[in-house]
Amino acid sequence: MINEETDMQKEEHSKSIETRKKLNFYARFVLSLVVFSAFFVLLYLLFFGNVGDTYRDIVNILVGTFVAVLTKTADYWFKDKDDPEHKESQELNTTSTTTSGIA
């Protein structure tokens, strides 16, 4: 009886972690799309748009700052990192295997 309750709680906790992982992924993906879209709009304005001289300088500055933002965005997606949700699910799995062996 107690094992069934703890198993159900662990399963529920595991589902909530997976849901949070999916939501975080979608949020990060959408934010990355917004950053890349803004960069491409700025590039279009810089090279193909009819922009006045004063605004062209501002667009140049914005393109320069977006290069740094794009670098950080690419670092986020392509560098190894410690994901808190991944650690939490690993801890849940290791505790479930060790506690099930005790009972």
CNS distance restraints for C-alpha pairs under 8 A (distance, minus, plus):
assign (resid   1 and name CA) (resid   5 and name CA) 6.45 0.50 0.50
assign (resid   2 and name CA) (resid   6 and name CA) 6.22 0.50 0.50
assign (resid   3 and name CA) (resid   7 and name CA) 5.92 0.50 0.50
assign (resid   4 and name CA) (resid   8 and name CA) 6.08 0.50 0.50
assign (resid   5 and name CA) (resid   9 and name CA) 6.17 0.50 0.50
assign (resid   6 and name CA) (resid  10 and name CA) 6.08 0.50 0.50
assign (resid   7 and name CA) (resid  11 and name CA) 6.04 0.50 0.50
assign (resid   8 and name CA) (resid  12 and name CA) 6.06 0.50 0.50
assign (resid   9 and name CA) (resid  13 and name CA) 6.03 0.50 0.50
assign (resid  10 and name CA) (resid  14 and name CA) 5.96 0.50 0.50
assign (resid  10 and name CA) (resid  92 and name CA) 7.34 0.50 0.50
assign (resid  10 and name CA) (resid  96 and name CA) 7.67 0.50 0.50
assign (resid  11 and name CA) (resid  15 and name CA) 6.19 0.50 0.50
assign (resid  12 and name CA) (resid  16 and name CA) 6.28 0.50 0.50
assign (resid  13 and name CA) (resid  17 and name CA) 6.28 0.50 0.50
assign (resid  14 and name CA) (resid  18 and name CA) 6.27 0.50 0.50
assign (resid  14 and name CA) (resid  89 and name CA) 6.67 0.50 0.50
assign (resid  14 and name CA) (resid  92 and name CA) 7.47 0.50 0.50
assign (resid  15 and name CA) (resid  19 and name CA) 6.12 0.50 0.50
assign (resid  16 and name CA) (resid  20 and name CA) 6.11 0.50 0.50
assign (resid  17 and name CA) (resid  21 and name CA) 6.13 0.50 0.50
assign (resid  17 and name CA) (resid  85 and name CA) 6.43 0.50 0.50
assign (resid  17 and name CA) (resid  88 and name CA) 7.77 0.50 0.50
assign (resid  17 and name CA) (resid  89 and name CA) 6.84 0.50 0.50
assign (resid  18 and name CA) (resid  22 and name CA) 6.26 0.50 0.50
assign (resid  19 and name CA) (resid  23 and name CA) 6.23 0.50 0.50
assign (resid  20 and name CA) (resid  24 and name CA) 6.04 0.50 0.50
assign (resid  20 and name CA) (resid  85 and name CA) 7.75 0.50 0.50
assign (resid  21 and name CA) (resid  25 and name CA) 6.11 0.50 0.50
assign (resid  21 and name CA) (resid  85 and name CA) 6.48 0.50 0.50
assign (resid  22 and name CA) (resid  26 and name CA) 6.21 0.50 0.50
assign (resid  23 and name CA) (resid  27 and name CA) 6.10 0.50 0.50
assign (resid  24 and name CA) (resid  28 and name CA) 6.05 0.50 0.50
assign (resid  25 and name CA) (resid  29 and name CA) 5.97 0.50 0.50
assign (resid  26 and name CA) (resid  30 and name CA) 6.06 0.50 0.50
assign (resid  27 and name CA) (resid  31 and name CA) 6.13 0.50 0.50
assign (resid  28 and name CA) (resid  32 and name CA) 6.10 0.50 0.50
assign (resid  29 and name CA) (resid  33 and name CA) 6.22 0.50 0.50
assign (resid  30 and name CA) (resid  34 and name CA) 6.24 0.50 0.50
assign (resid  31 and name CA) (resid  35 and name CA) 6.29 0.50 0.50
assign (resid  32 and name CA) (resid  36 and name CA) 6.21 0.50 0.50
assign (resid  32 and name CA) (resid  73 and name CA) 6.68 0.50 0.50
assign (resid  33 and name CA) (resid  37 and name CA) 5.92 0.50 0.50
assign (resid  34 and name CA) (resid  38 and name CA) 6.05 0.50 0.50
assign (resid  35 and name CA) (resid  39 and name CA) 6.27 0.50 0.50
assign (resid  35 and name CA) (resid  69 and name CA) 7.74 0.50 0.50
assign (resid  35 and name CA) (resid  70 and name CA) 7.28 0.50 0.50
assign (resid  36 and name CA) (resid  40 and name CA) 6.25 0.50 0.50
assign (resid  36 and name CA) (resid  70 and name CA) 7.20 0.50 0.50
assign (resid  37 and name CA) (resid  41 and name CA) 6.16 0.50 0.50
assign (resid  38 and name CA) (resid  42 and name CA) 6.20 0.50 0.50
assign (resid  39 and name CA) (resid  43 and name CA) 6.23 0.50 0.50
assign (resid  39 and name CA) (resid  63 and name CA) 6.78 0.50 0.50
assign (resid  39 and name CA) (resid  66 and name CA) 6.30 0.50 0.50
assign (resid  40 and name CA) (resid  44 and name CA) 6.07 0.50 0.50
assign (resid  41 and name CA) (resid  45 and name CA) 6.18 0.50 0.50
assign (resid  42 and name CA) (resid  46 and name CA) 6.07 0.50 0.50
assign (resid  42 and name CA) (resid  59 and name CA) 6.48 0.50 0.50
assign (resid  42 and name CA) (resid  62 and name CA) 7.50 0.50 0.50
assign (resid  42 and name CA) (resid  63 and name CA) 6.35 0.50 0.50
assign (resid  43 and name CA) (resid  47 and name CA) 6.15 0.50 0.50
assign (resid  43 and name CA) (resid  63 and name CA) 7.03 0.50 0.50
assign (resid  44 and name CA) (resid  48 and name CA) 5.33 0.50 0.50
assign (resid  44 and name CA) (resid  49 and name CA) 6.27 0.50 0.50
assign (resid  45 and name CA) (resid  49 and name CA) 4.28 0.50 0.50
assign (resid  45 and name CA) (resid  50 and name CA) 7.27 0.50 0.50
assign (resid  45 and name CA) (resid  51 and name CA) 7.05 0.50 0.50
assign (resid  45 and name CA) (resid  59 and name CA) 7.50 0.50 0.50
assign (resid  46 and name CA) (resid  51 and name CA) 7.58 0.50 0.50
assign (resid  46 and name CA) (resid  56 and name CA) 6.57 0.50 0.50
assign (resid  46 and name CA) (resid  59 and name CA) 6.38 0.50 0.50
assign (resid  46 and name CA) (resid  60 and name CA) 7.06 0.50 0.50
assign (resid  51 and name CA) (resid  55 and name CA) 6.08 0.50 0.50
assign (resid  51 and name CA) (resid  56 and name CA) 5.85 0.50 0.50
assign (resid  52 and name CA) (resid  56 and name CA) 5.93 0.50 0.50
assign (resid  53 and name CA) (resid  57 and name CA) 6.48 0.50 0.50
assign (resid  54 and name CA) (resid  58 and name CA) 6.72 0.50 0.50
assign (resid  55 and name CA) (resid  59 and name CA) 6.10 0.50 0.50
assign (resid  56 and name CA) (resid  60 and name CA) 6.11 0.50 0.50
assign (resid  57 and name CA) (resid  61 and name CA) 6.31 0.50 0.50
assign (resid  58 and name CA) (resid  62 and name CA) 6.18 0.50 0.50
assign (resid  59 and name CA) (resid  63 and name CA) 6.06 0.50 0.50
assign (resid  60 and name CA) (resid  64 and name CA) 6.27 0.50 0.50
assign (resid  61 and name CA) (resid  65 and name CA) 6.34 0.50 0.50
assign (resid  62 and name CA) (resid  66 and name CA) 6.05 0.50 0.50
assign (resid  63 and name CA) (resid  67 and name CA) 6.31 0.50 0.50
assign (resid  64 and name CA) (resid  68 and name CA) 7.15 0.50 0.50
assign (resid  65 and name CA) (resid  69 and name CA) 6.63 0.50 0.50
assign (resid  66 and name CA) (resid  70 and name CA) 5.95 0.50 0.50
assign (resid  67 and name CA) (resid  71 and name CA) 6.19 0.50 0.50
assign (resid  68 and name CA) (resid  72 and name CA) 6.39 0.50 0.50
assign (resid  69 and name CA) (resid  73 and name CA) 6.16 0.50 0.50
assign (resid  70 and name CA) (resid  74 and name CA) 6.05 0.50 0.50
assign (resid  71 and name CA) (resid  75 and name CA) 6.09 0.50 0.50
assign (resid  72 and name CA) (resid  76 and name CA) 6.13 0.50 0.50
assign (resid  73 and name CA) (resid  77 and name CA) 6.51 0.50 0.50
assign (resid  74 and name CA) (resid  78 and name CA) 5.98 0.50 0.50
assign (resid  75 and name CA) (resid  79 and name CA) 5.35 0.50 0.50
assign (resid  76 and name CA) (resid  81 and name CA) 7.95 0.50 0.50
assign (resid  82 and name CA) (resid  86 and name CA) 7.74 0.50 0.50
assign (resid  82 and name CA) (resid  87 and name CA) 7.61 0.50 0.50
assign (resid  83 and name CA) (resid  87 and name CA) 6.38 0.50 0.50
assign (resid  84 and name CA) (resid  88 and name CA) 6.09 0.50 0.50
assign (resid  85 and name CA) (resid  89 and name CA) 6.16 0.50 0.50
assign (resid  86 and name CA) (resid  90 and name CA) 6.17 0.50 0.50
assign (resid  87 and name CA) (resid  91 and name CA) 6.13 0.50 0.50
assign (resid  88 and name CA) (resid  92 and name CA) 6.18 0.50 0.50
assign (resid  89 and name CA) (resid  93 and name CA) 6.15 0.50 0.50
assign (resid  90 and name CA) (resid  94 and name CA) 6.13 0.50 0.50
assign (resid  91 and name CA) (resid  95 and name CA) 6.06 0.50 0.50
assign (resid  92 and name CA) (resid  96 and name CA) 6.07 0.50 0.50
assign (resid  93 and name CA) (resid  97 and name CA) 6.28 0.50 0.50
assign (resid  94 and name CA) (resid  98 and name CA) 6.19 0.50 0.50
assign (resid  95 and name CA) (resid  99 and name CA) 5.84 0.50 0.50
assign (resid  96 and name CA) (resid 100 and name CA) 5.88 0.50 0.50
assign (resid  97 and name CA) (resid 101 and name CA) 6.31 0.50 0.50
assign (resid  98 and name CA) (resid 102 and name CA) 6.62 0.50 0.50
assign (resid  99 and name CA) (resid 103 and name CA) 6.65 0.50 0.50
